[in-house]
Amino acid sequence: MRALVRTAAATATALALLLTGCGGNDDGDADGKVTLRFQSLAWQKESVDINKQLVKEWNAAHPDVRVEYVQGSWDSVHDQLLTSFEGGEAPDIIHDASDDLADFAYGGYLADLRPLLPDALTDGIPRNSWETATFDGGVYGVPFLQEPRVLIANTKILKESGVRIPTAEKPWSWAEFRRVTEELTGEGRYGVAWPLKEPVSVTLNLGLSAGGELFHRGADGKVTVAMGEGDQVVPGTIHDQVNTDHSAARTALGMGGGDTLPGFFGGKYAMVPLGFSYRQQVVEQAPKGFEWTVLPAPAGRDGLAQGVSPQTLSVAEDSPHKKEAVRFIDFLLKPANMVRLAKGDWMLPTGTEALADPSLHTADRGWATGAALAGSLRSAPAQSVRGYPEWKDKVATPAFQEYYSGAIDAAELRKRLVTDGNRVLARYQR
């Protein structure tokens, strides 16, 4: 899923959104009709067009409950929503990501959807997905799109190397993956480029495959950080690829995902671990004749498990039209519509029926590989950990960055994540 970046311009963006129609919930128009404000974070043209088309279809079929489309932005959504909540100006229907919901859920800004959700919608989405939007027993968002991390690989380089090509049924282990990247490394080429400008979610989410947990909740409900053997597999592999094998490009460590694509297209990197939706950028930017394929991420003792933070749809607690808002969400997430949204965002739907759509199981552009991973997706490890944003920003991000670059060793990484990290979390759990 795209990272939520807290920017300095967030407040200005929030005020601009409020002034352009994001605020002012009321009891309806003068003629008794209901107006709902739906703030969408769709940003790619294809996705924006589909969202707007679905709003248009709803309005045509429901003249008494009109939905207004409001454009939001991933870059500033957290601060913009906080401003609108505190000002009593929040949109009725809120598009966000599950890892951004905890503060809003615990703060009383979002409605608990359990008494409002229709059974078909509840039953149509697996429990693993619902867990990502569940906080303190309440459900504060409907998870509808999810994005596994995959390996996007240069087909020509793979074929010429003779390495075994992994599948979801027979993936590479982490140890085999390390060996393969060594074999794919040659003059002027690295076996892999890890874009780790934001290293924490990548490390923790892929770490689930090796049995990594890192965050442990005690009987008293409090969370502590503890680094076991499984937590060391993924960071250890990346560290060794960069610093021991020299099969991973050191310069890529400070890059975002899209920054690696020019080097990938130019043959500098044989593979790049990226979110599933990056396939769209590959299709749009790859030079003519460039052949690429999608491979599953490596597997560990827990198979292909990896953490995800699905995109969600929530309802503001202050909305006077919660029932109508949930009716619109139910319409938006009908299986056929969920497929349209997933294809528009190049992601996977959470719904069981939508995921079974034949168009999501074709070999073309790696759809089948992604769909095969859906059953292994789990709630991201830090999903409901209060204090996680501070732990991530102040402790984990610099610690992982220094470890991957070789500036600190594994013992120092553990000390920072665990000892320093628990001091941070303790402040949120007194």
C-alpha positions as CSV (number, residue, x, y, z in Angstrom):
1,M,0.0,0.0,0.0
2,R,1.4,3.6,-0.5
3,A,3.1,5.0,2.6
4,L,1.3,7.7,4.5
5,V,3.7,10.7,4.7
6,R,3.2,13.4,7.3
7,T,4.2,16.6,5.5
8,A,4.8,20.1,6.8
9,A,2.1,21.3,4.4
10,A,-0.6,19.1,6.0
11,T,-2.3,21.8,7.8
12,A,-2.6,24.0,4.8
13,T,-3.9,21.1,2.8
14,A,-6.4,20.3,5.4
15,L,-7.8,23.9,5.5
16,A,-7.9,24.0,1.7
17,L,-10.0,20.8,1.7
18,L,-12.3,22.0,4.3
19,L,-12.9,25.3,2.4
20,T,-13.6,23.4,-0.8
21,G,-16.4,21.2,0.5
22,C,-15.0,18.6,2.9
23,G,-16.9,19.9,5.8
24,G,-20.3,20.9,7.2
25,N,-22.3,17.8,7.9
26,D,-26.0,18.6,8.3
27,D,-29.3,16.7,8.4
28,G,-29.9,16.9,4.7
29,D,-31.1,19.3,2.1
30,A,-34.1,21.5,2.5
31,D,-36.2,19.1,0.5
32,G,-35.4,16.3,2.9
33,K,-32.8,14.6,0.7
34,V,-29.6,13.3,2.3
35,T,-26.2,14.4,1.1
36,L,-23.1,12.4,2.0
37,R,-19.5,13.5,1.5
38,F,-17.2,10.7,0.3
39,Q,-13.5,11.6,0.6
40,S,-11.5,9.4,-1.7
41,L,-7.7,9.0,-1.8
42,A,-7.7,7.5,-5.3
43,W,-4.9,9.3,-7.2
44,Q,-4.2,7.4,-10.5
45,K,-6.4,8.6,-13.3
46,E,-7.8,5.1,-13.9
47,S,-8.7,4.7,-10.2
48,V,-10.2,8.2,-9.9
49,D,-12.3,7.7,-13.0
50,I,-13.7,4.4,-11.6
51,N,-14.5,5.9,-8.2
52,K,-16.3,8.9,-9.8
53,Q,-18.2,6.6,-12.1
54,L,-19.4,4.5,-9.2
55,V,-20.6,7.6,-7.4
56,K,-22.4,8.6,-10.5
57,E,-24.1,5.2,-10.7
58,W,-25.1,5.4,-7.1
59,N,-26.6,8.9,-7.5
60,A,-28.6,7.8,-10.5
61,A,-30.1,4.9,-8.6
62,H,-30.6,6.7,-5.2
63,P,-32.0,10.2,-5.8
64,D,-32.8,10.6,-2.1
65,V,-29.3,9.9,-0.9
66,R,-26.8,11.9,-2.9
67,V,-23.1,11.4,-2.6
68,E,-20.5,14.1,-3.2
69,Y,-17.1,13.0,-4.3
70,V,-14.3,14.9,-2.4
71,Q,-10.7,14.4,-3.5
72,G,-8.2,13.8,-0.7
73,S,-4.5,13.0,-0.7
74,W,-2.4,10.2,0.7
75,D,0.4,12.7,1.5
76,S,-1.5,14.6,4.1
77,V,-4.6,12.5,5.0
78,H,-3.8,11.8,8.7
79,D,-3.3,15.5,9.7
80,Q,-6.1,16.6,7.4
81,L,-8.6,14.2,9.0
82,L,-7.5,15.1,12.5
83,T,-8.1,18.7,11.7
84,S,-11.5,18.0,10.2
85,F,-12.5,15.7,13.1
86,E,-11.6,18.2,15.8
87,G,-13.4,21.0,13.9
88,G,-16.6,18.9,13.5
89,E,-16.2,19.1,9.7
90,A,-15.3,15.5,8.8
91,P,-16.6,13.8,5.6
92,D,-19.2,11.2,6.2
93,I,-17.3,8.4,4.3
94,I,-13.6,8.2,4.7
95,H,-11.1,6.4,2.5
96,D,-7.8,5.6,4.4
97,A,-5.5,2.7,5.2
98,S,-6.0,0.4,8.2
99,D,-2.6,1.3,9.7
100,D,-3.8,4.9,10.0
101,L,-7.0,4.2,11.9
102,A,-5.9,3.3,15.4
103,D,-5.6,6.9,16.7
104,F,-8.9,7.8,15.2
105,A,-10.6,4.7,16.5
106,Y,-9.3,5.1,20.0
107,G,-10.0,8.8,19.9
108,G,-13.7,8.3,19.2
109,Y,-13.7,9.9,15.8
110,L,-14.8,6.9,13.8
111,A,-18.1,5.0,14.1
112,D,-18.1,1.3,15.2
113,L,-19.5,-0.3,12.1
114,R,-20.5,-3.6,13.7
115,P,-24.2,-2.8,14.2
116,L,-24.5,-1.2,10.7
117,L,-22.8,-3.7,8.4
118,P,-25.0,-6.0,6.3
119,D,-24.3,-9.7,6.8
120,A,-23.4,-10.2,3.1
121,L,-20.6,-7.7,3.3
122,T,-19.3,-9.0,6.7
123,D,-19.3,-12.6,5.5
124,G,-17.8,-11.7,2.2
125,I,-14.5,-10.5,3.6
126,P,-12.2,-12.9,5.4
127,R,-11.5,-12.6,9.1
128,N,-7.9,-11.9,8.5
129,S,-8.8,-8.7,6.7
130,W,-11.4,-7.6,9.3
131,E,-8.7,-7.9,11.9
132,T,-6.8,-5.1,10.3
133,A,-9.6,-2.6,11.1
134,T,-10.6,-4.0,14.5
135,F,-9.5,-2.0,17.6
136,D,-10.5,-2.8,21.1
137,G,-13.3,-5.1,19.8
138,G,-14.8,-2.5,17.5
139,V,-14.7,-2.4,13.7
140,Y,-13.8,1.0,12.4
141,G,-13.3,0.5,8.7
142,V,-14.2,-1.9,5.9
143,P,-11.0,-3.3,4.3
144,F,-11.4,-3.6,0.6
145,L,-8.1,-3.4,-1.3
146,Q,-4.8,-5.0,-0.3
147,E,-1.3,-5.1,-1.7
148,P,1.2,-7.9,-1.2
149,R,4.9,-7.3,-1.8
150,V,6.3,-9.3,-4.7
151,L,9.5,-9.6,-6.7
152,I,9.4,-7.9,-10.1
153,A,12.1,-9.5,-12.2
154,N,13.9,-9.1,-15.5
155,T,12.8,-12.2,-17.5
156,K,15.8,-12.3,-19.8
157,I,18.3,-12.2,-16.9
158,L,16.4,-15.0,-15.1
159,K,16.3,-17.3,-18.1
160,E,20.0,-16.7,-19.0
161,S,21.1,-17.4,-15.4
162,G,19.4,-20.8,-15.2
163,V,18.2,-20.3,-11.7
164,R,15.0,-22.1,-10.5
165,I,12.0,-19.9,-11.1
166,P,9.8,-19.8,-8.0
167,T,6.0,-20.1,-7.9
168,A,3.5,-19.5,-5.2
169,E,3.4,-23.3,-4.8
170,K,7.2,-23.7,-4.7
171,P,8.6,-20.3,-3.7
172,W,12.3,-19.5,-2.8
173,S,13.2,-19.8,0.8
174,W,15.0,-16.8,2.2
175,A,18.3,-18.8,2.1
176,E,17.7,-19.7,-1.5
177,F,16.7,-16.2,-2.4
178,R,20.1,-15.0,-1.0
179,R,22.0,-17.6,-3.1
180,V,20.0,-16.7,-6.2
181,T,20.8,-13.0,-5.9
182,E,24.5,-13.9,-5.7
183,E,24.1,-15.9,-8.9
184,L,22.3,-13.1,-10.7
185,T,25.0,-10.6,-9.7
186,G,27.6,-9.9,-12.4
187,E,29.6,-7.1,-14.0
188,G,27.6,-3.9,-13.7
189,R,24.6,-5.7,-12.3
190,Y,23.2,-6.5,-8.9
191,G,20.9,-9.5,-8.2
192,V,18.5,-7.3,-6.3
193,A,17.8,-3.7,-5.3
194,W,16.0,-3.1,-2.0
195,P,14.3,0.3,-2.0
196,L,14.3,1.0,1.7
197,K,13.7,4.7,2.1
198,E,10.9,3.6,4.4
199,P,12.4,0.3,5.8
200,V,10.2,-0.5,8.8
201,S,6.9,-1.7,7.2
202,V,8.8,-3.7,4.5
203,T,10.9,-5.5,7.2
204,L,8.1,-6.2,9.6
205,N,5.6,-7.3,7.0
206,L,7.9,-9.7,5.2
207,G,9.2,-10.9,8.5
208,L,5.9,-12.7,9.2
209,S,6.9,-15.3,6.7
210,A,9.9,-16.3,9.0
211,G,7.8,-16.3,12.1
212,G,8.7,-12.8,13.1
213,E,6.4,-11.0,15.5
214,L,8.5,-8.3,17.2
215,F,5.4,-6.9,19.0
216,H,4.0,-9.0,21.8
217,R,0.8,-8.3,23.7
218,G,0.7,-9.5,27.3
219,A,-2.3,-10.7,29.4
220,D,-2.7,-7.1,30.6
221,G,-3.1,-5.9,27.1
222,K,0.2,-4.0,27.0
223,V,2.6,-4.4,24.1
224,T,6.3,-4.9,24.3
225,V,9.0,-5.3,21.7
226,A,11.0,-8.6,21.8
227,M,13.3,-9.7,19.0
228,G,13.3,-13.5,18.4
229,E,15.0,-15.7,15.9
230,G,12.3,-15.2,13.3
231,D,12.6,-11.5,13.5
232,Q,16.2,-11.6,12.4
233,V,15.7,-13.6,9.1
234,V,14.6,-10.8,6.8
235,P,16.9,-8.0,8.2
236,G,19.8,-10.4,8.3
237,T,19.3,-11.5,4.7
238,I,19.1,-7.9,3.4
239,H,22.1,-6.9,5.5
240,D,24.2,-9.7,4.2
241,Q,23.2,-9.2,0.6
242,V,24.3,-5.6,0.9
243,N,27.4,-5.9,3.0
244,T,28.7,-9.5,2.7
245,D,27.6,-10.8,-0.7
246,H,27.4,-7.4,-2.5
247,S,24.5,-8.8,-4.4
248,A,22.2,-6.0,-3.4
249,A,22.8,-2.4,-4.5
250,R,23.8,-0.2,-1.5
251,T,22.7,3.0,-3.4
252,A,19.1,1.6,-3.6
253,L,18.7,1.6,0.2
254,G,17.7,5.3,0.3
255,M,15.4,5.0,-2.7
256,G,11.6,4.8,-2.9
257,G,10.1,2.0,-5.0
258,G,9.7,4.0,-8.2
259,D,13.3,5.3,-8.0
260,T,14.6,1.8,-8.7
261,L,12.7,1.4,-12.0
262,P,15.1,3.2,-14.3
263,G,18.0,1.0,-13.1
264,F,15.8,-2.1,-13.4
265,F,14.9,-1.3,-17.0
266,G,18.5,-0.6,-17.7
267,G,19.6,-4.1,-16.5
268,K,21.4,-2.7,-13.4
269,Y,19.2,-4.8,-11.1
270,A,17.8,-8.2,-11.9
271,M,15.0,-8.0,-9.4
272,V,13.2,-5.4,-7.2
273,P,10.9,-6.2,-4.3
274,L,7.9,-3.9,-4.7
275,G,4.3,-3.5,-3.8
276,F,1.9,-5.2,-6.2
277,S,0.5,-2.0,-7.6
278,Y,3.9,-0.9,-9.0
279,R,3.1,-3.2,-11.9
280,Q,1.2,-0.2,-13.4
281,Q,4.4,1.9,-13.4
282,V,6.3,-0.9,-15.0
283,V,3.7,-1.2,-17.8
284,E,3.7,2.6,-18.4
285,Q,7.5,3.2,-18.1
286,A,9.2,0.1,-19.4
287,P,11.0,0.5,-22.7
288,K,9.5,-1.3,-25.7
289,G,10.3,-5.0,-25.7
290,F,11.4,-5.1,-22.1
291,E,10.3,-8.5,-20.6
292,W,9.4,-8.7,-16.9
293,T,7.6,-11.1,-14.6
294,V,6.1,-11.2,-11.1
295,L,7.5,-13.7,-8.6
296,P,6.3,-14.3,-5.0
297,A,8.3,-12.9,-2.1
298,P,10.5,-15.6,-0.4
299,A,8.9,-17.9,2.1
300,G,10.0,-18.9,5.6
301,R,8.8,-21.2,8.4
302,D,5.3,-19.7,8.1
303,G,5.2,-20.0,4.3
304,L,4.3,-17.0,2.2
305,A,2.7,-15.1,5.1
306,Q,3.2,-11.3,5.0
307,G,1.6,-8.4,6.7
308,V,-0.6,-5.9,4.9
309,S,-2.5,-2.7,5.8
310,P,-5.5,-2.7,3.5
311,Q,-7.2,0.4,2.2
312,T,-10.4,1.0,4.2
313,L,-13.7,2.8,4.1
314,S,-14.9,4.3,7.4
315,V,-17.7,6.4,8.7
316,A,-17.3,9.5,10.9
317,E,-18.8,9.2,14.3
318,D,-20.3,12.7,14.0
319,S,-22.0,11.8,10.7
320,P,-25.8,12.2,11.1
321,H,-26.3,9.7,8.3
322,K,-24.4,6.6,9.3
323,K,-26.9,4.1,8.0
324,E,-27.0,5.8,4.6
325,A,-23.2,6.0,4.6
326,V,-22.9,2.3,5.2
327,R,-25.4,1.6,2.4
328,F,-23.2,3.5,0.0
329,I,-20.1,1.6,1.2
330,D,-22.0,-1.7,0.7
331,F,-22.8,-0.6,-2.9
332,L,-19.3,0.5,-3.6
333,L,-18.0,-2.9,-2.4
334,K,-20.4,-5.2,-4.2
335,P,-18.2,-8.0,-5.7
336,A,-18.3,-6.6,-9.2
337,N,-17.6,-3.1,-8.1
338,M,-14.8,-4.3,-5.8
339,V,-13.2,-5.9,-8.8
340,R,-13.4,-2.6,-10.7
341,L,-11.8,-0.7,-7.9
342,A,-9.0,-3.4,-7.5
343,K,-8.2,-3.3,-11.2
344,G,-8.2,0.5,-11.2
345,D,-5.6,0.6,-8.4
346,W,-3.7,-2.5,-9.6
347,M,-4.3,-4.2,-6.2
348,L,-6.1,-7.2,-4.9
349,P,-9.7,-7.1,-3.5
350,T,-10.3,-8.4,0.0
351,G,-13.7,-9.9,-0.8
352,T,-13.7,-13.6,-1.5
353,E,-16.1,-13.4,-4.4
354,A,-14.3,-10.5,-6.0
355,L,-11.0,-12.2,-5.6
356,A,-12.3,-15.2,-7.5
357,D,-13.0,-13.1,-10.6
358,P,-11.3,-14.8,-13.6
359,S,-9.8,-11.5,-14.7
360,L,-7.6,-11.5,-11.6
361,H,-6.2,-14.9,-12.2
362,T,-4.6,-14.4,-15.6
363,A,-0.8,-14.7,-16.2
364,D,-0.9,-11.3,-17.9
365,R,1.0,-8.7,-15.8
366,G,1.3,-11.0,-12.8
367,W,-2.3,-11.0,-11.7
368,A,-2.3,-14.7,-11.0
369,T,0.8,-14.5,-8.8
370,G,-0.7,-11.8,-6.7
371,A,-4.1,-13.6,-6.4
372,A,-2.2,-16.8,-5.2
373,L,-0.7,-14.8,-2.3
374,A,-4.0,-13.4,-1.0
375,G,-4.7,-16.3,1.4
376,S,-1.3,-15.7,3.1
377,L,-1.9,-12.0,3.8
378,R,-2.1,-11.1,7.5
379,S,-2.7,-8.0,9.6
380,A,0.5,-5.9,9.7
381,P,2.4,-6.6,13.0
382,A,2.1,-3.0,14.3
383,Q,-1.5,-2.6,13.2
384,S,-3.0,-1.9,16.7
385,V,0.2,-0.8,18.6
386,R,-0.3,2.6,20.2
387,G,2.9,4.6,20.0
388,Y,4.0,2.8,16.8
389,P,4.3,5.9,14.7
390,E,6.8,7.4,17.2
391,W,8.7,4.1,17.6
392,K,8.9,3.8,13.8
393,D,10.0,7.4,13.2
394,K,12.4,7.9,16.1
395,V,13.7,4.4,16.8
396,A,13.2,1.8,14.1
397,T,13.7,3.8,10.9
398,P,17.2,5.1,11.8
399,A,18.2,1.8,13.3
400,F,17.2,-0.3,10.3
401,Q,18.8,2.3,7.9
402,E,22.1,2.1,9.8
403,Y,22.0,-1.7,10.1
404,Y,21.3,-2.2,6.4
405,S,24.1,0.2,5.5
406,G,26.6,-1.7,7.7
407,A,27.0,1.2,10.2
408,I,25.8,-0.9,13.2
409,D,25.7,-4.7,13.9
410,A,22.8,-7.0,14.8
411,A,23.4,-6.6,18.5
412,E,23.1,-2.8,18.3
413,L,20.0,-3.2,16.1
414,R,18.4,-5.4,18.7
415,K,19.3,-2.9,21.5
416,R,17.7,0.0,19.7
417,L,14.6,-1.8,18.6
418,V,13.9,-3.5,21.9
419,T,15.4,-1.4,24.7
420,D,14.9,2.0,23.2
421,G,11.7,0.9,21.6
422,N,10.1,-0.3,24.8
423,R,10.8,3.0,26.5
424,V,8.7,4.7,23.7
425,L,5.8,2.3,23.9
426,A,5.7,2.4,27.7
427,R,4.7,6.1,27.5
428,Y,1.6,5.2,25.6
429,Q,0.5,2.4,27.9
430,R,0.7,3.9,31.4
